[in-house]
Amino acid sequence: MPVPQSTTAHAELLDRRFSKIFDGAYKNPDEKRSTLFTVQTARKGADEKMSNIGELGDLVPYTGSFTYDSTNQGYEVTATHKEYGKAMSITRTMRDDDLFSVMDKQPAKLGRATDRTLENFGARIFTMAFSNDTLFYVHSEGVPLCSNSHTTRSPGVSTAVGFDNLGVSALSATAVSAYRIQMRQFRGDRAERLAIRPNELWVPVDLEDTAYEITNSMGKLDTANNNVNAQQGRWSVHVWDYMSDANDWFMCDSMMRKENLFWWNRIAPEFAKTGEFDTMDWKWRVYVRFSYNYNGWRWVMGSQVS
């Protein structure tokens, strides 16, 4: 006697179909997380530990023997992975009465919720840049990412110049020029000059038009003179919906950013579906475990605009 087809007999095919729907909603082509962070698969364990190592001093005259130097231990950071998830279900009658649209919409909603959650946490590196944020990581320097109170562990070094990456100016061509110069003058752990080349602006939607005017206008803004706009072609503008403050903006060195800003996938978004035998409800869930951290601060200049 033939065995009737059932959802149980074809559970694998259904799971693949739902996973595809979930992935389609989760993989947002406009997501900024993977652009901003260096994304890594975390090792086994509850956390990730990183440490800064200082620079060597300048070369000194050679007079028949070498002068030996050593690097100084910098600050440490520990990122602790956190778990997030969500589940939902539909009843047997809902499934029977509206099978296609209900079943297809549920995993897509979980996918969108996952993307939205991770993007929100990704943008937190900016939205909490002016506070000593400890939700995902603890940095031993003990000051915010963007601060005028950065310090060094190298002995006898003055931090009076080149250790301030906090500004208060509203986004303008004048502020962009001033912050670029300020970043170029950042100092290392021994107060040595660094090859910092700021080339990115990260802004909320509210500042999108202003940022594009500053970086794309051929002539100098707001003047009748035929001055060249020095900022034209100098910047990549990144507009992020999840940067929640309408006025705050950030300038970055993309190369240094990638070397200092990390996203750790301990468990990448994991989607699953099951059916209840007695109630005949169908259930979906998504689970993810991740963290992020910054190592050094010299990749960014932040403007906290009142």
N, C-alpha and C positions, 0 to 999 in steps of 0.2 A: 504494500500500500504506500503510495507516495506520501512524503512528509511535507506538509504545507510550509511555504516560506514564512519566515518571521524576522522581526528585528533582531532577535537574539542570534539567529543563524548568520546574519550579515552585520554583526556589530562592528567588525573591523572596517567594513566599507563605510558604514555610517560615521564612525569615528574619524576616518580620513576626510570625509566630506565636511564634517563640522570643524575639524582642525583647519581645513583650507579656508573656510569662512572666517574663523577666528583670526588666522594669520593675515588675511586680507584687510581686516579692520585694524589689527594691531600694528602692522607695518605701515605706519603713516609716512608718506613720501616727504612730508614737510617737517618731520621730527628733527630736532636740533641736538639731541643728546649725543648721538654718535659723532657729530661734528665737533661739539665742544670738548668732549672727554676722549681720552685714550681708553678704549673699552678693552677690558681684560677678563679672562675667565679666572675666577678666584681659585686658589689652591684649597685643598681640604682643610677645614678648620673654621673657627667662628670669626676670625678677623684677619686683617692684613696689616703688617707693620712696615713702615718706610722710614728712612732717615736721610737727612741732608749731610753731605760732606763738603766742607769749605774748599776754597781755591788755594793754590800756591801763590806766594808773593812774586813780584817781578824778578827777572834775572839780575844778578849782581856781577860786577867785574870779576873776571877770572885772573887770578894771580899765582897760578901754579898748583892750586888745589881747589876743589869744589866746595862751595858753601851748601850745606844740606838744609833742606826745608821739609816741613810736614804739614799736612792739612789738619784743620780743626773739625771736631765733631759738631755737626749742626743740630737742628731741632728734629724731634721724632714726631711721627703721627701714627695713630692706630685707628683703622677703619673697622667698624663692627657691623657685620652683615645683619640685616633685619628682614623679617618675613612679612609678606603681605599677600592677601588673597581675597577671593570673593566667590560665592556660589549662588546659583539660582535654579529653579525647577519649574516645570509645567506639568499640569495634571493630564491624565489619560483623556479626559473629555476635551480639553483644549487641543490636544494633539489630534484627536479624531475629527474635530469640527473644523480645524484650520491648519492642517498639517504643514503645508509648505511654508507659508509666510511666518508662522510662529516659530517653527524649528529653525529656519534660516536666520531669523532676527536675533534669537537669543545668544548664540555664540558671537555674533557680530557686536552685540552690546558689550559683552565681556571683553572683546578685543579692544573696543574703543575706550572702555574704562581702564584697561591695563595701560594703553598708550598714554592716556591723559594723566594717570597716576605717576608714571615714570617720567614724563615730561615735566610735571610739576616738581618732582623731587630734583630733576636735573637742573631746573631753573633756580632751585633753592641756593645753589652756589652763588648766584647773584643777589637774589632777594634777601638773603641773610648775610651778605658780604660785609655788612657794617656792624654785625653782632658776633660775639664769640660763640658760634653755633657748635653744639656738641651732639646733635641728633645722630649722625652717622660716624663721626670721627672726633678724636681728641688730639689736638695739636699742642705740643709741649711749649711752644712760644707763648701761648696764652693770650693772644690778642686777635681781633678780627682779621679776616683775609685782607680787607682794605682798611688800613690804619695809619695814623701818623705817629705810632708808638712802636714800630718794629725795632727789634734789638738783634744783637749778634752774640754768639758765644766766643768769638775770637777776642782774646784779651787785648786791652789797651786801644780799642777801636772806637772812634767817635761816630755816633749815629746822627749827628746834627744835620748832615747833608746826604741825600740819596736813600733814605730809609722811610720815606713817606709816600704811600700810594693811595691816599685819600684826598678827594677834592669835593667841592661844594658847588661848582659852576654848572649852570644850565647848559644844555647842548647848544653850541654855536660854533661858527668857524673859528672865532677867537679862542674859545675854550679847547677845541680840538688841537689847535696849534700849540697852545700852552701846555696841555697834557702830554702831547707828543714829546716836547722838549723835556718835560719833567721825567718821563719814562726813560728817555735816552740818558738821563743823568742818574738813574738808579745805580747804587753801589752794591758790591758783593759783600761777603762776610768780613773781608779785611778792608772794606771801604775802597776796593779797587773798581775801576771803571769796567762796565760790562757791554757786550755787543748786543744791546737790546734794540729791536727794530719793530716798533708797534705798527701793525698793519690791518687791524680789525676794529670795527665799532659794533658793539652789541647793544641793541636798543629795544624798548617795548614798542608795541604797535603805535602808541600815541606819538612817538618821536620818529616814525618811519619817514614821513615826508621831509622833516627837517634834516635828517641824516642824509637822504638822497640829494637834497639841494646842496648841502655842504660838500659832498663828495663827487658830484657829477656836473655842477655848473661850470661852464667854461671860464666865465669872468668872476671876479671877486664879488661876494654877495653884498647886496644892499648899498651899492655905490654906483654912481654914474661914470666913474673912471673906468678905463679899459685895462685894469689890472688883471694879471693872470691869477686864476684861482689855484693856489699852491696845493690845495687838498684834492684836486681832481685826479682821479686814477690812482690815488695813494692808498685807498682803503677798500676792504671788503666789508659790506654792511650786512649784519645778521639781525633780522627782526624776529623776535620770539614772542608769541602770544602769551607765554607763561611767565614772562617778566612782569610782575603785578604792579610795580610802582610806575606811575605814568611819567615820572620825571627823571628817575635815576638811569644812568647809562654807564657803559664800561668800554675801555680801550684795552686791546690785547695785542701781544706779540704771539702770533699763531704757533711758531716753532717752540717757544718757551712754554706756551700753554700745553701743548701736547706732551712735553717732558715733565710737567708738574701737576696735571689734573687727570685723575683716574676714576673710572667707573668699573666696579667689580661685580661681575655676574657670578654669584655663588650658585644659584639655580636660575637659569633663564626662564622666562615665562612658560609655564607648564600647564597645558590645557587638557582636561579629561571630561568624559561623559559616562554616566552610568544610569541604569534603570532600577527602580525599586520593584521587587517581585510582588509584594503584597499590595502596595498602593498603586502600582503601575505608573507612578510619576517618573518623569525623566529629569535628570539633574546634570548640570554643568558646573565646573569649577575651574578657577585659574589660581595658580600659586607661583610666587616669585620670591627669591631671596637675593638681596643685593646690598651694596654699600657704595660710597664714593668718598674721595678725599682729595685735597690738594697737598702737595709736598712743600714747594716754595711759593712765595707770593709775588715774585718779580715779573711775572707774565701779565699782570693786570694792573690797571689804574681805574679806580671806581669813583664815580661822582654821586654823592648823596645830596640831592637837591631838595631844599626845603620848600 
